[in-house]
C-alpha cells in the first residue's frame, strides 16, 4: 500500500536515506537538503520545493520511500529520490 509521508515515518526515512539513491543532483549537491528535510518541509508547507514523499508499506514489514517533484503546468512528475528497504 502506498500512502503520503507522515511524521511517524521520519525515523524510518532517516535510516533508509543513507541506502537510497538521489536522482536529482541540484538538490543533492548544491542545495544540500536531505530527503528527510525535504519530506518534513513539504509536509509543513515551509519550503515551496514541490516535492512529495510517498511511503510503500508491505504486509511483511518491508517497504520504502519515493520522492517526486511535479512539473510546472504539466501532469507529470520527476522522481528525485528512492530508498527501498
OpenMM code with the backbone's topology and positions (N, CA, C; nanometers):
from openmm import Vec3, app, unit

residues = "UNK UNK UNK UNK UNK UNK UNK UNK UNK UNK UNK UNK UNK UNK UNK UNK UNK UNK UNK UNK UNK UNK UNK UNK UNK UNK UNK UNK UNK UNK UNK UNK UNK UNK UNK UNK UNK UNK UNK UNK UNK UNK UNK UNK UNK UNK UNK UNK UNK UNK UNK UNK UNK UNK UNK UNK UNK UNK UNK UNK UNK UNK UNK UNK UNK UNK UNK UNK UNK UNK UNK UNK UNK UNK UNK UNK UNK UNK UNK UNK UNK UNK UNK UNK UNK".split()
positions = [
    Vec3(0.0831, -0.1155, 0.0000),
    Vec3(0.0000, 0.0000, 0.0000),
    Vec3(0.0893, 0.1242, 0.0000),
    Vec3(0.0601, 0.2186, -0.0856),
    Vec3(0.1339, 0.3435, -0.0934),
    Vec3(0.0505, 0.4540, -0.0313),
    Vec3(0.1164, 0.5364, 0.0508),
    Vec3(0.0465, 0.6452, 0.1173),
    Vec3(0.1413, 0.7633, 0.1311),
    Vec3(0.0869, 0.8829, 0.1580),
    Vec3(0.1725, 1.0003, 0.1778),
    Vec3(0.2556, 0.9893, 0.3059),
    Vec3(0.3668, 1.0575, 0.3080),
    Vec3(0.4562, 1.0640, 0.4230),
    Vec3(0.3864, 1.1325, 0.5404),
    Vec3(0.4059, 1.0786, 0.6603),
    Vec3(0.3541, 1.1392, 0.7834),
    Vec3(0.4697, 1.1489, 0.8838),
    Vec3(0.4540, 1.2262, 0.9913),
    Vec3(0.5631, 1.2387, 1.0888),
    Vec3(0.6081, 1.1056, 1.1495),
    Vec3(0.5200, 1.0081, 1.1579),
    Vec3(0.5614, 0.8801, 1.2158),
    Vec3(0.6586, 0.8030, 1.1265),
    Vec3(0.6746, 0.8463, 1.0013),
    Vec3(0.7682, 0.7822, 0.9085),
    Vec3(0.9078, 0.8434, 0.9140),
    Vec3(0.9269, 0.9485, 0.9926),
    Vec3(1.0525, 1.0235, 0.9924),
    Vec3(1.1731, 0.9376, 1.0319),
    Vec3(1.1611, 0.8583, 1.1365),
    Vec3(1.2747, 0.7753, 1.1794),
    Vec3(1.3144, 0.6735, 1.0737),
    Vec3(1.2151, 0.6124, 1.0144),
    Vec3(1.2433, 0.5118, 0.9109),
    Vec3(1.3087, 0.5759, 0.7886),
    Vec3(1.2614, 0.6932, 0.7476),
    Vec3(1.3226, 0.7620, 0.6340),
    Vec3(1.4650, 0.8038, 0.6684),
    Vec3(1.4872, 0.8467, 0.7899),
    Vec3(1.6220, 0.8855, 0.8312),
    Vec3(1.7180, 0.7680, 0.8194),
    Vec3(1.6738, 0.6493, 0.8569),
    Vec3(1.7576, 0.5302, 0.8486),
    Vec3(1.7808, 0.4877, 0.7040),
    Vec3(1.6782, 0.4963, 0.6220),
    Vec3(1.6876, 0.4450, 0.4855),
    Vec3(1.7467, 0.5437, 0.3856),
    Vec3(1.7558, 0.6720, 0.4217),
    Vec3(1.8066, 0.7677, 0.3243),
    Vec3(1.9537, 0.7439, 0.2908),
    Vec3(2.0288, 0.6820, 0.3815),
    Vec3(2.1691, 0.6509, 0.3540),
    Vec3(2.1829, 0.5450, 0.2449),
    Vec3(2.0862, 0.4540, 0.2363),
    Vec3(2.0908, 0.3477, 0.1360),
    Vec3(2.0144, 0.3853, 0.0098),
    Vec3(1.9528, 0.5017, 0.0099),
    Vec3(1.8728, 0.5442, -0.1049),
    Vec3(1.9577, 0.6023, -0.2162),
    Vec3(1.8915, 0.6323, -0.3259),
    Vec3(1.9577, 0.6884, -0.4427),
    Vec3(1.8941, 0.8219, -0.4775),
    Vec3(1.9763, 0.9252, -0.4804),
    Vec3(1.9290, 1.0576, -0.5219),
    Vec3(1.9353, 1.0650, -0.6732),
    Vec3(1.8277, 1.1078, -0.7349),
    Vec3(1.8210, 1.1143, -0.8806),
    Vec3(1.8201, 1.2578, -0.9310),
    Vec3(1.8414, 1.3525, -0.8416),
    Vec3(1.8451, 1.4938, -0.8790),
    Vec3(1.9691, 1.5569, -0.8171),
    Vec3(2.0680, 1.5879, -0.8990),
    Vec3(2.1957, 1.6362, -0.8481),
    Vec3(2.1888, 1.7770, -0.7903),
    Vec3(2.1048, 1.8631, -0.8440),
    Vec3(2.0985, 2.0007, -0.7959),
    Vec3(2.0647, 2.0061, -0.6470),
    Vec3(1.9595, 1.9376, -0.6071),
    Vec3(1.9190, 1.9392, -0.4672),
    Vec3(2.0212, 1.8674, -0.3803),
    Vec3(2.0779, 1.7597, -0.4306),
    Vec3(2.1723, 1.6808, -0.3521),
    Vec3(2.3042, 1.7541, -0.3299),
    Vec3(2.3592, 1.8126, -0.4337),
    Vec3(2.4928, 1.8726, -0.4253),
    Vec3(2.4887, 2.0214, -0.3908),
    Vec3(2.4120, 2.0991, -0.4646),
    Vec3(2.4141, 2.2438, -0.4460),
    Vec3(2.3339, 2.2909, -0.3256),
    Vec3(2.2122, 2.2428, -0.3118),
    Vec3(2.1256, 2.2881, -0.2032),
    Vec3(2.1539, 2.2099, -0.0761),
    Vec3(2.1970, 2.0862, -0.0908),
    Vec3(2.2347, 2.0015, 0.0215),
    Vec3(2.1206, 1.9782, 0.1201),
    Vec3(2.0033, 1.9478, 0.0677),
    Vec3(1.8887, 1.9128, 0.1519),
    Vec3(1.8722, 1.7618, 0.1523),
    Vec3(1.8604, 1.7053, 0.2700),
    Vec3(1.8410, 1.5617, 0.2809),
    Vec3(1.6969, 1.5265, 0.2436),
    Vec3(1.6721, 1.4024, 0.2044),
    Vec3(1.5349, 1.3596, 0.1754),
    Vec3(1.4413, 1.3783, 0.2947),
    Vec3(1.4928, 1.3561, 0.4147),
    Vec3(1.4098, 1.3750, 0.5340),
    Vec3(1.3703, 1.5216, 0.5495),
    Vec3(1.4643, 1.6105, 0.5301),
    Vec3(1.4348, 1.7543, 0.5413),
    Vec3(1.3329, 1.7970, 0.4364),
    Vec3(1.3472, 1.7478, 0.3147),
    Vec3(1.2510, 1.7810, 0.2097),
    Vec3(1.1130, 1.7272, 0.2430),
    Vec3(1.1067, 1.6059, 0.2970),
    Vec3(0.9778, 1.5453, 0.3314),
    Vec3(0.9075, 1.6257, 0.4392),
    Vec3(0.9804, 1.6631, 0.5430),
    Vec3(0.9201, 1.7379, 0.6534),
    Vec3(0.8808, 1.8784, 0.6087),
    Vec3(0.9665, 1.9461, 0.5334),
    Vec3(0.9339, 2.0825, 0.4907),
    Vec3(0.8168, 2.0858, 0.3935),
    Vec3(0.8048, 1.9864, 0.3074),
    Vec3(0.6904, 1.9849, 0.2164),
    Vec3(0.5607, 1.9519, 0.2901),
    Vec3(0.5727, 1.8721, 0.3963),
    Vec3(0.4551, 1.8389, 0.4759),
    Vec3(0.4071, 1.9617, 0.5533),
    Vec3(0.5010, 2.0436, 0.5995),
    Vec3(0.4678, 2.1636, 0.6756),
    Vec3(0.4460, 2.2856, 0.5864),
    Vec3(0.4651, 2.2691, 0.4568),
    Vec3(0.4494, 2.3765, 0.3590),
    Vec3(0.5473, 2.4912, 0.3819),
    Vec3(0.6606, 2.4631, 0.4501),
    Vec3(0.7615, 2.5653, 0.4754),
    Vec3(0.8370, 2.5968, 0.3475),
    Vec3(0.8859, 2.4940, 0.2825),
    Vec3(0.9592, 2.5136, 0.1585),
    Vec3(0.8683, 2.4875, 0.0402),
    Vec3(0.8778, 2.5693, -0.0594),
    Vec3(0.7945, 2.5527, -0.1780),
    Vec3(0.8691, 2.4713, -0.2830),
    Vec3(0.9272, 2.3597, -0.2407),
    Vec3(1.0071, 2.2785, -0.3316),
    Vec3(0.9226, 2.1958, -0.4267),
    Vec3(0.7978, 2.1714, -0.3910),
    Vec3(0.7106, 2.0923, -0.4758),
    Vec3(0.7353, 1.9433, -0.4676),
    Vec3(0.8167, 1.8997, -0.3722),
    Vec3(0.8484, 1.7584, -0.3570),
    Vec3(0.7423, 1.6918, -0.2698),
    Vec3(0.6961, 1.5776, -0.3146),
    Vec3(0.6025, 1.4969, -0.2363),
    Vec3(0.6715, 1.3651, -0.2052),
    Vec3(0.6525, 1.3175, -0.0827),
    Vec3(0.7139, 1.1928, -0.0392),
    Vec3(0.6048, 1.0895, -0.0164),
    Vec3(0.6268, 0.9709, -0.0716),
    Vec3(0.5313, 0.8620, -0.0573),
    Vec3(0.6003, 0.7428, 0.0069),
    Vec3(0.5247, 0.6683, 0.0871),
    Vec3(0.5757, 0.5543, 0.1620),
    Vec3(0.5107, 0.4271, 0.1084),
    Vec3(0.5916, 0.3254, 0.0848),
    Vec3(0.5404, 0.1942, 0.0462),
    Vec3(0.5508, 0.1032, 0.1670),
    Vec3(0.4383, 0.0519, 0.2132),
    Vec3(0.4357, -0.0398, 0.3264),
    Vec3(0.3782, -0.1728, 0.2802),
    Vec3(0.4565, -0.2771, 0.2962),
    Vec3(0.4136, -0.4110, 0.2589),
    Vec3(0.3728, -0.4878, 0.3836),
    Vec3(0.2864, -0.5886, 0.3707),
    Vec3(0.2400, -0.6643, 0.4877),
    Vec3(0.3523, -0.7307, 0.5679),
    Vec3(0.4621, -0.7664, 0.5030),
    Vec3(0.5716, -0.8338, 0.5745),
    Vec3(0.6657, -0.7358, 0.6455),
    Vec3(0.6315, -0.6065, 0.6452),
    Vec3(0.7125, -0.5061, 0.7134),
    Vec3(0.8131, -0.4364, 0.6234),
    Vec3(0.8344, -0.4886, 0.5034),
    Vec3(0.9264, -0.4252, 0.4092),
    Vec3(0.8584, -0.3046, 0.3466),
    Vec3(0.9354, -0.2274, 0.2760),
    Vec3(0.8789, -0.1106, 0.2097),
    Vec3(0.9881, -0.0173, 0.1642),
    Vec3(0.9522, 0.1079, 0.1457),
    Vec3(1.0492, 0.2053, 0.1006),
    Vec3(0.9857, 0.3418, 0.0853),
    Vec3(1.0625, 0.4325, 0.0269),
    Vec3(1.0190, 0.5703, 0.0070),
    Vec3(1.0499, 0.6137, -0.1352),
    Vec3(0.9700, 0.7043, -0.1850),
    Vec3(0.9978, 0.7675, -0.3126),
    Vec3(0.9576, 0.9142, -0.3000),
    Vec3(1.0405, 1.0017, -0.3563),
    Vec3(1.0083, 1.1443, -0.3599),
    Vec3(0.9980, 1.1850, -0.5053),
    Vec3(0.8983, 1.2671, -0.5330),
    Vec3(0.8755, 1.3122, -0.6702),
    Vec3(0.8435, 1.4612, -0.6695),
    Vec3(0.8878, 1.5298, -0.7730),
    Vec3(0.8594, 1.6721, -0.7900),
    Vec3(0.7732, 1.6883, -0.9151),
    Vec3(0.6566, 1.7491, -0.8960),
    Vec3(0.5671, 1.7731, -1.0103),
    Vec3(0.6246, 1.8803, -1.1001),
    Vec3(0.6053, 1.8618, -1.2280),
    Vec3(0.6490, 1.9612, -1.3254),
    Vec3(0.5484, 2.0749, -1.3306),
    Vec3(0.5991, 2.1926, -1.3530),
    Vec3(0.5115, 2.3100, -1.3599),
    Vec3(0.4205, 2.2998, -1.4818),
    Vec3(0.2940, 2.3203, -1.4614),
    Vec3(0.1934, 2.3233, -1.5680),
    Vec3(0.1873, 2.1934, -1.6484),
    Vec3(0.2140, 2.0811, -1.5825),
    Vec3(0.2083, 1.9514, -1.6500),
    Vec3(0.1667, 1.8450, -1.5487),
    Vec3(0.1029, 1.7393, -1.5949),
    Vec3(0.0606, 1.6341, -1.5013),
    Vec3(0.1742, 1.5386, -1.4605),
    Vec3(0.2884, 1.5462, -1.5272),
    Vec3(0.3981, 1.4545, -1.4980),
    Vec3(0.4750, 1.4970, -1.3735),
    Vec3(0.5512, 1.4021, -1.3195),
    Vec3(0.6388, 1.4279, -1.2059),
    Vec3(0.7718, 1.3569, -1.2307),
    Vec3(0.8788, 1.4109, -1.1725),
    Vec3(1.0113, 1.3514, -1.1831),
    Vec3(1.0488, 1.2911, -1.0482),
    Vec3(1.0945, 1.1679, -1.0476),
    Vec3(1.1394, 1.1044, -0.9241),
    Vec3(1.2749, 1.1655, -0.8880),
    Vec3(1.2868, 1.2148, -0.7640),
    Vec3(1.4090, 1.2782, -0.7193),
    Vec3(1.4875, 1.1932, -0.6209),
    Vec3(1.4205, 1.0999, -0.5533),
    Vec3(1.4877, 1.0148, -0.4550),
    Vec3(1.4082, 0.8867, -0.4382),
    Vec3(1.4799, 0.7760, -0.4208),
    Vec3(1.4135, 0.6484, -0.3974),
    Vec3(1.4973, 0.5699, -0.2960),
    Vec3(1.4299, 0.5109, -0.1995),
    Vec3(1.5001, 0.4346, -0.0947),
    Vec3(1.4222, 0.3075, -0.0649),
    Vec3(1.4562, 0.1995, -0.1299),
    Vec3(1.3895, 0.0732, -0.0952),
    Vec3(1.4480, 0.0154, 0.0318),
    Vec3(1.3633, -0.0549, 0.1063),
    Vec3(1.4096, -0.1185, 0.2288),
    Vec3(1.4722, -0.2527, 0.1949),
] * unit.nanometer
topology = app.Topology()
chain = topology.addChain("A")
for resn in residues:
    res = topology.addResidue(resn, chain)
    for name in ("N", "CA", "C"):
        topology.addAtom(name, app.Element.getBySymbol(name[0]), res)
